Amino acid sequence: MPRAFERISSIQKILKARSYLEIGVYRGDTFNKLDFPKKVAVDPHFQFDIREYKKENIEFNQIKSDDFFLGLSSEIKFDIIFLDGLHTYDQTYKDFCNSIQHSHDKTIIIIDDTIPIDRFSTLRDWGESARLRAKE
């Protein structure tokens, strides 16, 4: 199965997409491999040195996605949006709804990790999910 960055690159080429937003960047495995004229990363705790990847067309926002969207002008739209954040129903749904406000009629929104990997992933409380998983 192709990795996320390969799938997104393929979609980018087909659409000739120029702008990209990724919610939940973590170590940057997907984000840092993609080449868009404009890239925006959002994660409250990047797990890599963002200074190594900072360029004029790349924006890193070390902030929760809810706060990011609150401060984002409604004029800003993205061609591709990748939601790979908290992996909870509630947060993914909020990120999706917020993303719609920053999309146009040809925007592609990709949602990662939509199938629970175990019974703990079905819980709405992420902290409780992590706590119970650690006990097993």
C-alpha positions as CSV (number, residue, x, y, z in Angstrom):
1,M,0.0,0.0,0.0
2,P,1.4,3.4,-0.9
3,R,2.4,5.7,1.9
4,A,0.4,8.9,2.6
5,F,3.0,11.2,0.9
6,E,2.9,9.1,-2.3
7,R,-0.9,9.2,-2.4
8,I,-1.0,12.9,-1.8
9,S,1.7,13.5,-4.4
10,S,-0.3,11.6,-6.9
11,I,-3.4,13.6,-6.1
12,Q,-1.4,16.8,-6.3
13,K,-0.1,16.0,-9.8
14,I,-3.6,15.1,-11.1
15,L,-5.1,18.3,-9.7
16,K,-2.1,20.5,-10.3
17,A,-2.6,21.5,-6.6
18,R,-0.6,24.4,-5.3
19,S,-1.5,24.7,-1.6
20,Y,-1.5,22.1,1.1
21,L,-2.6,22.1,4.8
22,E,-1.7,19.3,7.1
23,I,-3.3,19.0,10.6
24,G,-1.3,16.6,12.8
25,V,2.2,16.7,11.4
26,Y,4.0,14.9,14.3
27,R,7.4,13.9,13.0
28,G,6.9,15.4,9.6
29,D,7.1,12.1,7.7
30,T,4.5,13.1,5.2
31,F,4.6,16.9,5.3
32,N,8.4,17.3,4.8
33,K,8.5,15.0,1.8
34,L,5.8,16.9,-0.2
35,D,6.6,19.7,-2.6
36,F,3.9,22.3,-2.9
37,P,4.3,26.0,-3.7
38,K,2.5,26.7,-0.4
39,K,2.5,24.3,2.6
40,V,1.1,24.9,6.1
41,A,1.7,22.5,9.0
42,V,-0.3,22.5,12.3
43,D,0.7,20.5,15.3
44,P,0.8,21.5,19.0
45,H,4.1,19.6,19.5
46,F,6.2,19.0,16.4
47,Q,8.5,16.1,17.0
48,F,11.3,17.4,14.7
49,D,13.4,20.5,14.4
50,I,11.2,22.8,12.2
51,R,14.1,25.1,11.5
52,E,15.6,22.5,9.3
53,Y,12.6,22.6,6.9
54,K,11.6,26.3,7.2
55,K,11.4,28.1,3.8
56,E,9.6,31.0,2.4
57,N,6.7,28.9,1.2
58,I,6.4,26.7,4.3
59,E,4.6,27.7,7.4
60,F,4.8,25.8,10.8
61,N,2.1,26.5,13.4
62,Q,2.8,25.0,16.7
63,I,-0.7,25.3,18.0
64,K,-3.9,23.2,18.5
65,S,-5.9,22.9,15.3
66,D,-9.0,24.6,16.9
67,D,-6.9,27.7,17.7
68,F,-5.2,27.6,14.3
69,F,-8.6,27.7,12.5
70,L,-9.9,30.4,14.8
71,G,-7.1,32.7,13.8
72,L,-7.1,31.8,10.0
73,S,-8.7,34.3,7.7
74,S,-11.7,33.0,5.8
75,E,-10.1,34.2,2.6
76,I,-7.4,31.5,2.9
77,K,-8.3,28.3,0.9
78,F,-6.3,25.1,0.3
79,D,-6.2,22.7,-2.6
80,I,-5.4,19.7,-0.5
81,I,-6.1,19.3,3.2
82,F,-4.8,16.3,5.1
83,L,-6.4,15.6,8.5
84,D,-4.1,13.4,10.6
85,G,-4.6,14.9,14.0
86,L,-5.8,13.5,17.3
87,H,-7.5,10.5,15.7
88,T,-10.7,10.9,17.8
89,Y,-14.1,11.2,16.3
90,D,-14.9,14.6,17.9
91,Q,-11.6,16.3,17.0
92,T,-11.5,14.9,13.5
93,Y,-15.1,16.0,12.9
94,K,-14.2,19.5,14.2
95,D,-11.1,19.6,12.0
96,F,-13.2,18.5,9.0
97,C,-15.9,21.2,9.6
98,N,-13.2,23.9,10.0
99,S,-11.5,22.6,6.9
100,I,-14.6,23.1,4.8
101,Q,-14.4,26.8,5.6
102,H,-11.0,26.9,4.0
103,S,-11.7,24.8,0.9
104,H,-13.0,25.7,-2.6
105,D,-15.1,23.6,-5.0
106,K,-12.1,21.5,-6.0
107,T,-10.4,21.0,-2.7
108,I,-9.6,17.4,-1.7
109,I,-9.8,16.7,2.1
110,I,-8.1,13.5,3.1
111,I,-8.9,12.0,6.5
112,D,-6.3,9.6,8.0
113,D,-7.0,6.8,10.5
114,T,-10.8,6.5,10.2
115,I,-11.0,2.9,11.2
116,P,-10.4,2.1,14.9
117,I,-7.2,0.0,15.3
118,D,-8.5,-1.5,18.5
119,R,-11.4,-1.3,21.0
120,F,-9.7,1.6,22.8
121,S,-9.7,3.7,19.6
122,T,-13.5,3.7,19.7
123,L,-13.6,5.7,22.9
124,R,-14.3,9.4,22.5
125,D,-11.9,10.4,25.3
126,W,-8.4,10.1,23.9
127,G,-6.8,10.2,27.4
128,E,-9.0,7.4,28.6
129,S,-8.2,5.4,25.4
130,A,-4.4,5.8,25.9
131,R,-4.7,4.9,29.6
132,L,-6.7,1.7,29.0
133,R,-4.4,0.7,26.1
134,A,-1.3,1.1,28.3
135,K,-2.9,-1.3,30.9
136,E,-3.2,-4.2,28.3
